[in-house]
Structures are given as C-alpha cells and as structure tokens.
C-alpha cells in the first residue's frame, strides 16, 4: 500500500456533474489500482454542490469548493495545492476513459527525466482525432497556417511520440515539482490558452512537452459551456492576453485588428 498516490487527477467542475460521474465511472473501470492515483474535484459551480456530495458517496474523491466560477486556471491551481502525487493530471470532466493509461504515463515520466508535460490524444464522440489538441507556438504566421492546414491533419501525420509546443489542458500531465517551479496556471486566463501558456513556461525551464499518440481518451468537448458566443468571447480574450504576454508589439496590434474583422463577419 502506498503512503501517497503517484498520480493526482484534477477535475474542475462547472455545469458538468453528470459528465463527471461518467468520467469517474470509466476511470474506475479502467484503473482498478486505486492506491496508485487520487482524484481531486474542484467545484466552480455552487448550484451543483449537493450533486457532487452525493457523487462523492459513490466515487472516492476529494471535493474542493472554490466558492465561485473564477475560471479554469484558478480551479486547477486550487486542486494542485491539495494534490499529493508526484505527477499532476489535469483532466476535463467531459471525458471517457477507454483503457488503462496511468501506469504508462507514470513510466514515461520515470524513464525520461527531461519530460515536463505529457499530452494525451483526444478523440471526439466518433473516435476521430480532435482538432486543436496540440500545436505550435501561437503567432500570426501560425494563425494563418492553421487555417490553411488544420491541426487535425498535422496530428494524424505525427509520430508515436511528438514534440509540439503545447498540448491541450483537456488531458495534460505534468511533474508536480515542475508545475510548482513554473508558477502553475496563469489565473489571468479565465478559459483557453492557460494550457498553451503553461507549456511555454515549462519549455523555458528547459523541460520538454510531448504528445503520446497511443495514450487516448474520448473528449466530449465543451459540454460545460453556455453557448458558442461565450466560447468565442473567452477564446478571443485569452488569445489577446497570450499575445500581450508572449508576442512582439506589432503582432499584438495586428491581432487586435484581425479580431475586430472576425467579429464583424
């Protein structure tokens, strides 16, 4: 029996309690070694508090109440503070675990000490590769390139283990010590780009970001969002924040004009 788990899985809940129940059910079915991992659920939705308390009676997890929806980044940081594992896994609640993965993920970190972030392969409900689940450093050039050659095509051609600049926070694993050294998720990002920003911080520390094609799960994608309008609003806001933090001034100006044009279409 382990004194502490090797992997801490952190889920941030916002209007996702029903999806979370399915995620935990699939996790337990595929990962029976419950002393190897722990689950931490950070609740950003006070209206679902009672539902999660009932769910906690069926599935073993630590419930952390944030008190309000302060964003995905802050929720994950709250969960990380309570985590005991050497490896942190940030997982969206709207996923379905399809096979035993955690021992393979731990082995990847144990055998490659330069590995900072590991990304899983995200599949949609039809088990097709999800677009935009990994990519290169955001820049104006890459924005145009991605529109011409969607990342879904690029990922299909990727080798078993690839080295993108970032991987999706829908299923992202990171060493706890590296997460701490990087400062964790930047809480200025309410939603979107917090994963891209974290990967940039980890790479600056000298560690690698890798995506393992064989380690997959099903991601139902965006089930906790209010509307496509809200998604677009949060995406554009976080995109501007990312460019303000990482990109040169001329790119920031150009992005502002580009977003204005896109919002008019």
C-alpha positions in Angstrom: 0.0 0.0 0.0 1.4 3.4 -1.0 1.7 6.1 1.6 0.7 8.6 -1.1 -0.6 8.3 -4.6 1.8 8.5 -7.6 -0.7 10.4 -9.8 -3.2 13.1 -8.8 -6.1 13.6 -11.2 -7.6 17.1 -11.0 -11.1 17.8 -12.4 -12.6 21.3 -12.4 -16.4 21.2 -12.4 -18.7 23.8 -13.9 -22.1 22.6 -15.0 -20.5 19.2 -15.6 -21.6 17.0 -12.7 -23.4 14.5 -14.9 -20.4 14.2 -17.2 -18.0 13.9 -14.3 -20.0 10.9 -13.0 -19.4 9.1 -16.3 -15.8 10.1 -16.3 -15.2 8.7 -12.9 -17.1 5.6 -13.6 -15.0 4.9 -16.7 -11.8 5.8 -14.8 -12.6 3.2 -12.0 -13.4 0.6 -14.6 -10.1 1.0 -16.4 -7.8 1.9 -13.5 -8.5 -0.5 -10.6 -5.3 0.3 -8.7 -6.9 3.0 -6.6 -3.8 3.4 -4.3 -1.8 4.5 -7.4 -3.9 7.6 -8.0 -6.2 10.0 -6.3 -9.0 12.3 -7.7 -9.5 15.9 -6.7 -12.6 17.7 -7.9 -12.7 21.5 -7.7 -16.2 22.8 -7.8 -16.7 26.1 -9.6 -20.5 25.8 -9.6 -22.2 26.3 -6.3 -25.5 25.1 -7.7 -24.0 21.6 -8.2 -22.6 21.3 -4.6 -25.3 18.8 -3.4 -25.0 16.7 -6.6 -21.2 16.4 -6.1 -21.6 15.5 -2.4 -23.9 12.6 -3.5 -21.5 11.6 -6.2 -18.7 11.6 -3.6 -20.6 8.8 -1.7 -20.1 6.5 -4.8 -16.7 7.6 -6.1 -13.6 8.3 -3.9 -12.5 11.9 -4.5 -11.5 15.0 -2.5 -14.0 17.8 -3.1 -12.6 21.3 -3.0 -15.1 24.2 -3.1 -13.9 27.3 -4.9 -16.9 29.3 -3.9 -17.5 30.8 -7.4 -16.6 30.3 -11.0 -13.2 32.0 -11.1 -12.0 30.2 -14.1 -10.4 27.0 -15.3 -6.8 28.1 -14.4 -7.6 29.1 -10.8 -9.7 26.0 -10.3 -6.8 23.8 -11.4 -4.4 25.7 -9.2 -6.6 25.1 -6.2 -6.7 21.4 -6.9 -2.9 21.3 -7.4 -2.4 22.8 -3.9 -4.2 19.8 -2.4 -2.6 17.2 -4.6 -0.2 14.6 -3.1 1.0 12.9 -6.3 4.4 13.3 -8.0 2.5 13.7 -11.3 -0.5 16.0 -11.7 -3.1 15.2 -14.4 -5.5 18.0 -15.4 -8.5 16.3 -16.9 -11.7 17.8 -18.3 -14.9 16.3 -16.6 -16.4 15.6 -20.0 -14.1 12.7 -20.9 -14.5 8.9 -21.1 -11.5 6.8 -20.0 -11.1 4.0 -22.6 -8.2 1.9 -21.3 -5.6 1.7 -18.5 -3.3 4.6 -19.1 -1.9 5.9 -15.8 0.9 3.3 -15.4 2.1 4.1 -18.9 2.0 7.8 -18.2 4.0 7.3 -15.0 6.5 5.1 -16.8 7.0 7.9 -19.4 7.9 10.4 -16.7 10.0 7.9 -14.8 12.2 7.0 -17.8 12.6 10.5 -19.3 13.7 13.0 -16.7 13.6 15.8 -19.2 9.9 15.3 -19.8 7.9 18.2 -18.3 4.4 17.9 -19.8 2.8 14.9 -21.4 -0.4 15.3 -23.5 -2.9 12.6 -24.3 -4.6 12.0 -27.6 -8.1 13.4 -27.5 -10.8 11.7 -29.6 -14.3 13.0 -30.3 -17.5 11.1 -29.8 -17.0 9.3 -33.2 -13.5 8.4 -32.0 -11.9 10.7 -34.6 -8.9 12.8 -33.7 -9.9 16.1 -32.1 -8.6 19.2 -33.8 -6.6 21.7 -31.9 -5.5 19.3 -29.2 -1.8 20.2 -29.7 0.1 22.6 -31.8 3.0 25.1 -32.3 3.7 28.3 -30.5 0.8 30.8 -31.3 1.9 33.6 -33.7 0.3 35.5 -36.5 2.1 33.3 -39.0 0.8 30.1 -37.3 -2.7 31.5 -37.2 -2.8 31.7 -41.0 -1.0 28.4 -41.4 -3.5 26.6 -39.1 -6.4 27.9 -41.1 -4.9 26.5 -44.3 -3.8 23.3 -42.7 -5.9 22.3 -39.7 -4.0 20.7 -36.8 -6.2 17.6 -37.1 -4.3 16.8 -40.4 -0.9 17.6 -38.9 -1.5 15.4 -35.8 -2.6 12.4 -38.0 0.8 12.5 -39.6 2.6 12.8 -36.3 4.9 10.0 -35.0 4.0 7.9 -31.9 5.7 10.4 -29.7 5.8 14.0 -31.0 7.1 17.2 -29.6 4.6 20.1 -30.1 5.0 23.4 -28.4 1.8 22.8 -26.4 -0.8 20.2 -25.7 -4.4 20.5 -24.6 -5.4 21.0 -21.0 -8.3 18.6 -21.7 -5.8 15.8 -20.6 -2.5 17.3 -19.6 0.1 15.7 -17.2 3.0 17.5 -15.6 5.5 16.8 -12.9 4.3 18.4 -9.7 7.7 19.9 -9.0 7.9 21.5 -12.4 4.3 22.7 -12.2 5.3 24.5 -8.9 8.5 25.9 -10.4 6.6 27.3 -13.4 4.2 29.1 -11.1 1.2 26.9 -12.2 -1.5 28.1 -14.5 -1.7 31.9 -15.0 -5.0 32.8 -13.5 -5.4 35.8 -15.8 -6.6 33.3 -18.4 -10.2 32.6 -17.4 -10.6 29.9 -20.1 -8.4 28.9 -23.1 -4.7 29.4 -23.6 -3.8 28.6 -20.0 -2.5 25.3 -21.2 -0.5 26.9 -24.0 0.9 29.4 -21.5 1.9 26.6 -19.0 3.6 24.6 -21.8 5.6 27.8 -22.7 6.7 28.2 -19.1 7.7 24.6 -18.8 9.8 24.8 -22.0 11.5 27.9 -20.7 12.6 25.9 -17.7 14.3 23.5 -20.0 11.9 20.6 -20.0 10.1 19.0 -23.0 6.5 18.9 -24.0 5.4 15.7 -25.7 2.3 14.1 -27.0 1.8 10.3 -26.9 -0.4 9.2 -29.8 -1.2 5.8 -28.2 -2.5 7.3 -25.0 -6.0 8.3 -25.9 -9.3 9.1 -24.3 -12.7 10.3 -25.6 -13.4 14.0 -25.0 -17.0 15.2 -25.4 -15.7 18.8 -25.7 -17.3 21.9 -24.5 -20.2 20.4 -22.6 -19.9 22.9 -19.8 -20.0 26.0 -22.0 -23.1 28.2 -22.1 -23.0 28.9 -25.8 -20.8 29.2 -28.8 -21.0 33.0 -28.2 -19.4 32.6 -24.8 -16.8 30.3 -26.1 -15.8 32.8 -28.8 -15.7 35.6 -26.3 -13.4 33.7 -23.9 -11.2 32.5 -26.7 -10.6 35.9 -28.2 -10.0 37.5 -24.7 -7.4 34.8 -23.8 -5.8 35.0 -27.2 -5.2 38.7 -26.7 -3.8 38.0 -23.2 -1.4 35.4 -24.6 -0.2 37.6 -27.4 0.2 40.5 -24.9 2.4 38.2 -22.7 4.4 36.4 -25.2 4.4 38.1 -28.7 6.0 41.3 -30.0 4.0 44.5 -30.1 3.4 44.6 -33.8 1.8 41.1 -33.6 -0.4 42.3 -30.7 -1.6 45.2 -32.7 -2.3 43.1 -35.8 -4.2 40.5 -33.8 -6.5 43.2 -32.4 -7.4 44.4 -35.9 -7.8 40.8 -37.1 -10.2 40.0 -34.2 -12.2 43.2 -35.0 -12.6 42.0 -38.6 -13.6 38.5 -37.5 -16.2 39.8 -35.0 -17.9 41.8 -37.9 -18.2 38.7 -40.1 
